[in-house]
Amino acid sequence: MKKIFVLDTNVLLHDPQSIYAFEEHEVVIPAIVLEEIDSKKRHADEIGRNARQVSRLLDGLREHGHLHDGVPMENGGLLKVELNHRSFVRVQELFSEASNDNRILAVALNYKLEEDEKAGDGRPVVLVSKDVLVRIKADVLGLDAQDYLSDRTADPSELFPGYTTLKVHPAVIDEFYSYRYLPVQPLQLSYSLYPHEFVILKDEMGSGKSALLRVNEDATRLEPLYLSNEPVWGISARNAQQRMALELLLNDDIPLVTITGKAGTGKTLLALAAGLSKVEDEHKYKKLLIARPVVPMGKDIGYLPGEKDEKLRPWMQPIYDNLEYLFDTKKAGDIDKILMGLGSIQVEALTYIRGRSIPGQFIIVDEAQNLSRHEVKTIVSRAGEGSKVILMGDPEQIDHPYLDAVSNGLTYVVERFKQEGLSGHITLTKGERSKLAQLAADLL
C-alpha cells in the first residue's frame, strides 16, 4: 500500500536527495519548511549548501507541474507542497507554542484525519524527522513518526571491525609459519574477507598456538604483517589491534585508513606517531596536516576572544596534548616553538582545508564521526597525488545534532570502502590511557 511521508526541514537539510528516497510513495513538504530552508540558504556551511540544493531540486520539479497539486518524480513517487494548516488549533491545544515544528505536525495530522475518513482506502501517514522531540510530539498526537533511515549504513553491532578471529586446526597455523602465506579458498569460510583485513588464527584444539595475518590486496590469500613490532616515534603497540593500526598507518600502499574506537584506545597518538615517522624520519610526505571539525558545544567559535589561532586552540588542544607527549616537552609553549621550527607540521580546523588540493601530505582527520557523508566526501576528495588520509573517531561519541552511530561520515566511509584495495580499517577496542579511562569509557 502506498504511503504519505511528511518531511521535516531537518531531513531536507541533512540530505537534499531525500525527496527521492521514498520510492513510489507520496512525499509532502509543508510550506513552512520552504520558509525555514529559505532562511538557511545564505549560510556558508554545509547547511547552506544543502538549502540551496533543495531549492534547485524543487525548482526543477516545478517545470513538470504545480507543486501544490503534486508533481510526479522519476522514481514513481509524487512530490507535493502542502499549504493547509487546518489542524493547527488542535495541535496548539496540546502544545501551545506557535512554532514551526507544530505547524509541520499540523500538516501531518491534517493528512491523517483526511485519510482516516476514507475508511479502508486511507493511506498510512508518516512524519519523517531527525528531531527526536518532534517524533515524540507526533506520537502524542497519534501520528506515526520515524527517523530518516535511508542514509544509515548498518546496525552498530554489524559495522565492519577490520579484523576477524578464526579457529583452525593447528596444522593450518603450522602451514602458515612454514610457507609464510595461506590461500583463502581452502579455508572454506562462510563469509568474505576484505582487502587488508586482519585475521587472528587460533588453535581449535585449545593450545596457545596462534598467528596474526593480513589479507592481501585482492583478498586471495593471507600473508604476514609487513612490520615488526618495533617502536614508532617512541610509541609501541600495546595490543593486537594497535599493531594492526600501525600496520595500516605505515603502509604507503594504502592511501586511506579509517580507525574507530572509544576514548583512550590510542587512535590519535598512533596516527600522530606514524605521521611524524613518515614526514620527519622517512621524508615520504612533504607535510603532516592534522585537522579536526569545529563542532561547538555551547557558543560558537566567533564568541571566543583573539585571532583565528587563539579561537581554534580549545578545539585543537587534544592534538597539542598528544604532540607534547610525543615530543616530550617540559614547559608550556615549547610545542608551539617546535612546530614553528619544523614547519612541516600543520594543525588546522577542518573548515580551512576545504576547497584545497593537498598533494604529498599525511592528512589526519580527528573526530571524523562529527562529519556528514557529504563533508567526508569533500575531505577525502581533497587528497592529491601521493597523499595519505587518516579518518578516525568514536562513532558512539557524536556532538552533531542530526548524526548518529550509523549515519555519520566516518562509518559511511568504513562500510563503503571495506571492499577496496586502496583502504584499510581497524576498530580499537582496548583502552590504553589508564585503567580509570577504560572503566569510564565502558561504564559511563
For each residue, the residues with C-beta under 8 A, 3 or more apart:
1: 123 124
2: 24 25 26 123
3: 22 25 26 123 124 125 126
4: 25 26 28 111 115 123 124 125 126
5: 22 25 26 27 28 126 127 128
6: 28 29 30 82 104 107 108 111 125 126 127 128
7: 11 12 18 19 27 28 29 33 128 129
8: 11 33 101 104 127 128 129 130 131 134
9: 12 13 33 36 37 100 104
10: 13 14 129 130 131 402
11: 7 8 14 15 18 128 129 130 148
12: 7 9 15 16 18 19 29 33 37 50 54
13: 9 10 16 37 40 47 50 51 54
14: 10 11 18 50 130 148 151 372 402
15: 11 12 18 21 50 148 150 151 373
16: 12 13 19 50 53 54 57
17: 20 21 57
18: 7 11 12 14 15 21 128 148 150
19: 7 12 16 22 27 29 57 73 79
20: 17 73 74 75 77
21: 15 17 18 148 150
22: 3 5 19 25 27 77
23: 75 76 77
24: 2 75 76 77
25: 2 3 4 5 22 77 78
26: 2 3 4 5 70 77 78 79 80 123
27: 5 7 19 22 73 77 78 79 80
28: 4 5 6 7 80 81 82 107 108 111
29: 6 7 12 19 33 34 58 79 80 81 82
30: 6 33 81 82 85 103 104 107
31: 34 35 81 82 83
32: 35 36 85 100 103 104 107
33: 7 8 9 12 29 30 36 37 104
34: 29 31 37 38 58 81
35: 31 32 38 39 100
36: 9 32 33 39 40 100
37: 9 12 13 33 34 40 41 51 54 55
38: 34 35 41 51 55
39: 35 36
40: 13 36 37 43 47 48 50 51
41: 37 38 48 51 52 55
42: 48
43: 40 47 48 51
44: 48
45: 48 49
46: 49 50 372 374 375
47: 13 40 43 50 51
48: 40 41 42 43 44 45 51 52
49: 45 46 52 53 374
50: 12 13 14 15 16 40 46 47 53 54 374
51: 13 37 38 40 41 43 47 48 54 55
52: 41 48 49 55 56
53: 16 49 50 56 57
54: 12 13 16 37 50 51 57 58
55: 37 38 41 51 52 58 59
56: 52 53 59 60
57: 16 17 19 53 54 60 61
58: 29 34 54 55 61 62 67 79 81
59: 55 56 62 63
60: 56 57 63
61: 57 58 64 65 67 71 73 79
62: 58 59 65 66 67 71
63: 59 60
64: 61 71 72
65: 61 62 69 70 71 72
66: 62 69 71
67: 58 61 62 70 71 79 80 81
68: 80 81 82 83
69: 65 66 80
70: 26 65 67 78 79 80
71: 61 62 64 65 66 67 78 79 80
72: 64 65 76 77 78
73: 19 20 27 61 76 77 78 79
74: 20
75: 20 23 24
76: 23 24 72 73
77: 20 22 23 24 25 26 27 72 73
78: 25 26 27 70 71 72 73
79: 19 26 27 29 58 61 67 70 71 73
80: 26 27 28 29 67 68 69 70 71
81: 28 29 30 31 34 58 67 68
82: 6 28 29 30 31 68 107 111
83: 31 68
84: 107 110
85: 30 32 88 103 106 107 110
86: 106 110
87: 90 91 106 107 109 110 113
88: 85 91 92 102 103 106
89: 92 93
90: 87 93 94 106 109
91: 87 88 94 95 102 105 106 109 141
92: 88 89 95 96 97 98 102
93: 89 90
94: 90 91 137 140 141
95: 91 92 99 102 105 137
96: 92
97: 92 102
98: 92 102 103
99: 95 102 103
100: 9 32 35 36 103 104
101: 8 104 105 131 133 134 137
102: 88 91 92 95 97 98 99 105 106 137
103: 30 32 85 88 98 99 100 106 107
104: 6 8 9 30 32 33 100 101 107 108 127 129 134
105: 91 95 101 102 108 109 127 134 137 138 141 143
106: 85 86 87 88 90 91 102 103 109 110
107: 6 28 30 32 82 84 85 87 103 104 110 111
108: 6 28 104 105 111 112 125 127 138 143
109: 87 90 91 105 106 112 113 141 143
110: 84 85 86 87 106 107 113 114
111: 4 6 28 82 107 108 114 115 125
112: 108 109 115 116 125 142 143
113: 87 109 110 116 117
114: 110 111 117 118 122
115: 4 111 112 118 122 123 124 125
116: 112 113 122
117: 113 114 122
118: 114 115 121 122
119: 122
120:
121: 118
122: 114 115 116 117 118 119
123: 1 2 3 4 26 115
124: 1 3 4 115 144
125: 3 4 6 108 111 112 115 143 144
126: 3 4 5 6 144 145 146
127: 5 6 8 104 105 108 134 135 138 143 144 145 146
128: 5 6 7 8 11 18 145 146 147 148
129: 7 8 10 11 104 134 135 138 145 147 148
130: 8 10 11 14 147 148 402
131: 8 10 101 134 135
132: 135 136
133: 101 136 137
134: 8 101 104 105 127 129 131 137 138 145
135: 127 129 131 132 138 139 145 146 147
136: 132 133 139 140
137: 94 95 101 102 105 133 134 140 141
138: 105 108 127 129 134 135 141 143 144 145
139: 135 136 142 143 145
140: 94 136 137
141: 91 94 105 109 137 138
142: 112 139
143: 105 108 109 112 125 127 138 139
144: 124 125 126 127 138
145: 126 127 128 129 134 135 138 139
146: 126 127 128 135 149
147: 128 129 130 135
148: 11 14 15 18 21 128 129 130 151
149: 146 152
150: 15 18 21
151: 14 15 148 373 407 412
152: 149 406 407
153: 159 406 407 411 412 414 415 416
154: 158 159 406 411 415
155: 158 159 406
156: 159 395 396 405 406
157:
158: 154 155
159: 153 154 155 156 260 395 406 411 414 415 427
160: 194 414 415 418 425
161: 164 426 427
162: 197 198 244 424 425 426 427
163: 197 198 199 200 240 241 244 426 427
164: 161 193 197 198 199 200
165: 199 200 202
166: 187 189 199 200 201 202
167: 202 203 204
168: 172 173 187 201 202 203 204
169: 172 203 204 205
170: 173 174 203 204 205 207 209
171: 174 175
172: 168 169 175 176 182 187 201
173: 168 170 176 177 201 203 209 210 211
174: 170 171 177 178
175: 171 172 178 179 182
176: 172 173 179 180 181 182 201 211 213 222
177: 173 174 180 211
178: 174 175
179: 175 176 182
180: 176 177 223 224
181: 176 221 222 223 224
182: 172 175 176 179 186 187 213 221 222
183: 186 187 220 221 222
184: 187 189 193 215 219 220 221 222
185: 188 220
186: 182 183
187: 166 168 172 182 183 184
188: 185
189: 166 184 192 193
190:
191:
192: 189 219
193: 164 184 189 197 199 215 219
194: 160 197 215 219 418 419
195: 215 216 217 218 219 419 420 421 423 424
196: 214 215 217 248 251 254 421 423 424 425
197: 162 163 164 193 194 214 215 219 418
198: 162 163 164 212 213 214 215 244 247 426
199: 163 164 165 166 193 212 213 214 215 222
200: 163 164 165 166 210 211 212 213 240
201: 166 168 172 173 176 210 211 212 213
202: 165 166 167 168 209 210
203: 167 168 169 170 173 206 207 208 209 210
204: 167 168 169 170
205: 169 170
206: 203
207: 170 203
208: 203
209: 170 173 202 203
210: 173 200 201 202 203
211: 173 176 177 200 201
212: 198 199 200 201 225 240 243 244
213: 176 182 198 199 200 201 222 223 224 225
214: 196 197 198 199 222 223 224 225 226 244 247
215: 184 193 194 195 196 197 198 199 219 221 222 223
216: 195 219 220 221 222 223
217: 195 196 253 421
218: 195 421
219: 184 192 193 194 195 197 215 216
220: 183 184 185 216
221: 181 182 183 184 215 216
222: 176 181 182 183 184 199 213 214 215 216
223: 180 181 213 214 215 216
224: 180 181 213 214
225: 212 213 214 243 247
226: 214 247 250 251
227: 230 246 247 250
228:
229: 236 237 243
230: 227 236
231: 234 235 236
232: 235 236 246 250 270 273 274 277
233: 272 273 274 276 277 281 326
234: 231 273 326
235: 231 232 269 270 273 326
236: 229 230 231 232
237: 229 240 242 243 245 246 270
238: 242 266 430 432
239: 242 243 430 432
240: 163 200 212 237 243 244
241: 163 244 245 261 265 426 427 428 429 430
242: 237 238 239 245 246 265 266 270 428 432
243: 212 225 229 237 239 240 246 247
244: 162 163 198 212 214 240 241 247 248 426
245: 237 241 242 248 249 259 266 267 270 426 428
246: 227 232 237 242 243 249 250 270 274
247: 198 214 225 226 227 243 244 250 251
248: 196 244 245 251 254 257 259 424 425 426
249: 245 246 257 270 271 274 275 390
250: 226 227 232 246 247 274 277 278
251: 196 226 247 248 254 424
252: 278 284 388
253: 217
254: 196 248 251 257 388 422 423 424
255: 383 387 388 389 422 423
256: 380 383 388 389 391 413 417 420 422 423 424
257: 248 249 254 388 389 390 391 423 424 425
258: 368 390 391 392 410 413 414 417 423 424 425 426
259: 245 248 267 270 271 390 391 392 425 426 427 428
260: 159 267 369 392 393 394 395 410 411 414 425 426 427 428
261: 241 265 266 267 392 394 427 428 429
262: 265 394 396 397 428 429 431 441 442
263: 394 397 431 433 437 441
264: 431 432 433 434 437 438 441
265: 241 242 261 262 428 429 430 431 432 433
266: 238 242 245 261 269 270 428 432 433
267: 245 259 260 261 270 271 366 392 393 428
268: 271 272 318 319 322 364 366 392
269: 235 266 272 273 322 325 326
270: 232 235 237 242 245 246 249 259 266 267 273 274
271: 249 259 267 268 274 275 364 366 390 392
272: 233 268 269 275 276 288 290 319 322 323 326 364
273: 232 233 234 235 269 270 276 277 326
274: 232 233 246 249 250 270 271 277 278 362
275: 249 271 272 278 279 285 288 290 362 364 390
276: 233 272 273 279 280 281 288 326 345
277: 232 233 250 273 274 280 281 282
278: 250 252 274 275 281 282 284 285 288 362 388
279: 275 276 282 283 284 285 286 287 288 344 345 362
280: 276 277 283 288 342 344
281: 233 276 277 278
282: 277 278 279
283: 279 280
284: 252 278 279 362
285: 275 278 279 288 360 361 362 386 387 388
286: 279 344 360 361
287: 279 344 345 346 360 361 362
288: 272 275 276 278 279 280 285 344 345 346 361 362 364
289: 346 348 353 358 361 362 363 364
290: 272 275 319 345 346 347 348 364 366
291: 347 348 349 350 353 363 364 365 366
292: 315 316 318 319 349 350 365 366 367
293: 349 350 351 365 367 368 370 371 375
294: 301 312 315 349 350 351
295: 367 370 399 400
296: 299 300 301
297: 399
298:
299: 296 303 304
300: 296 303
301: 294 296 304 311 312 315
302: 311
303: 299 300
304: 299 301 310 311 314
305: 310 311
306: 309 310 311
307: 310 311
308: 311 312
309: 306 312 313
310: 304 305 306 307 313
311: 301 302 304 305 306 307 308
312: 294 301 308 309 315 316 349
313: 309 310 316 317 320
314: 304 317
315: 292 294 301 312 349
316: 292 312 313 319 320 347 349
317: 313 314 320 321
318: 268 292 321 322 366
319: 268 272 290 292 316 322 323 347 366
320: 313 316 317 323 324 335 347
321: 317 318 324 325
322: 268 269 272 318 319 325 326
323: 272 319 320 326 327 335 338 339 345 347
324: 320 321 327 328 329 334 335
325: 269 321 322 328
326: 233 234 235 269 272 273 276 322 323
327: 323 324 334 335 338
328: 324 325
329: 324 334 335 338
330: 334
331: 334
332:
333: 336 337
334: 324 327 329 330 331 337 338
335: 320 323 324 327 329 338 339
336: 333 339 340
337: 333 334 340 341
338: 323 327 329 334 335 341 342
339: 323 335 336 342 345 347
340: 336 337 343
341: 337 338
342: 280 338 339 345
343: 340
344: 279 280 286 287 288
345: 276 279 287 288 290 323 339 342
346: 287 288 289 290
347: 290 291 316 319 320 323 339
348: 289 290 291 352 353
349: 291 292 293 294 312 315 316 352
350: 291 292 293 294 353 354 365 371 375 379
351: 293 294 354
352: 348 349
353: 289 291 348 350 356 358 379 382
354: 350 351 378 379 382
355: 382
356: 353 382
357: 382 384
358: 289 353 361 363 382 383 384 387
359: 384 385 386 387
360: 285 286 287 384 385 386 387
361: 285 286 287 288 289 358 384 387 388
362: 274 275 278 279 284 285 287 288 289 387 388 390
363: 289 291 358 382 383 387 388 389 390
364: 268 271 272 275 288 289 290 291 390 392
365: 291 292 293 350 368 371 379 389 390 391 392
366: 267 268 271 290 291 292 318 319 392 393
367: 292 293 295 370 393
368: 258 293 365 371 376 391 392 393 408 409 410 413
369: 260 393 394 395 397 398 403 408 409 410 411
370: 293 295 367 393 398 399 400 403 408
371: 293 350 365 368 375 376 379 408 409 410
372: 14 46 375 376 400 403 408 409
373: 15 151 376 377 407 409 412
374: 46 49 50 377 378 409
375: 46 293 350 371 372 378 379 409
376: 368 371 372 373 379 380 391 409 410 412 413
377: 373 374 380 381 409
378: 354 374 375 381 382
379: 350 353 354 365 371 375 376 382 389 391
380: 256 376 377 383 389 391 413
381: 377 378
382: 353 354 355 356 357 358 363 378 379
383: 255 256 358 363 380 387 388 389
384: 357 358 359 360 361 387
385: 359 360
386: 285 359 360
387: 255 285 358 359 360 361 362 363 383 384
388: 252 254 255 256 257 278 285 361 362 363 383
389: 255 256 257 363 365 379 380 383
390: 249 257 258 259 271 275 362 363 364 365
391: 256 257 258 259 365 368 376 379 380 409 410 413
392: 258 259 260 261 267 268 271 364 365 366 368 410
393: 260 267 366 367 368 369 370 397 410
394: 260 261 262 263 369 397
395: 156 159 260 369 398 405 406 408 410 411
396: 156 262 405
397: 262 263 369 393 394
398: 369 370 395 403 404 405 408
399: 295 297 370
400: 295 370 372 403 408
401:
402: 10 14 130
403: 369 370 372 398 400 407 408 409
404: 398 407 408
405: 156 395 396 398 408 411
406: 152 153 154 155 156 159 395 411
407: 151 152 153 373 403 404 411 412
408: 368 369 370 371 372 395 398 400 403 404 405 411 412
409: 368 369 371 372 373 374 375 376 377 391 403 412 413
410: 258 260 368 369 371 376 391 392 393 395 413 414
411: 153 154 159 260 369 395 405 406 407 408 414 415
412: 151 153 373 376 407 408 409 415 416
413: 256 258 368 376 380 391 409 410 416 417
414: 153 159 160 258 260 410 411 417 418 425
415: 153 154 159 160 411 412 418
416: 153 412 413
417: 256 258 413 414 420 422 423 425
418: 160 194 197 414 415 423 425
419: 194 195
420: 195 256 417 423
421: 195 196 217 218
422: 254 255 256 417
423: 195 196 254 255 256 257 258 417 418 420
424: 162 195 196 248 251 254 256 257 258
425: 160 162 196 248 257 258 259 260 414 417 418
426: 161 162 163 198 241 244 245 248 258 259 260
427: 159 161 162 163 241 259 260 261
428: 241 242 245 259 260 261 262 265 266 267
429: 241 261 262 265
430: 238 239 241 265 438
431: 262 263 264 265 434 437 438 441
432: 238 239 242 264 265 266 438
433: 263 264 265 266 437 438
434: 264 431 437 438
435: 438 439
436: 439 440
437: 263 264 431 433 434 440 441
438: 264 430 431 432 433 434 435 441 442
439: 435 436 442 443
440: 436 437 443 444
441: 262 263 264 431 437 438 444
442: 262 438 439
443: 439 440
444: 440 441
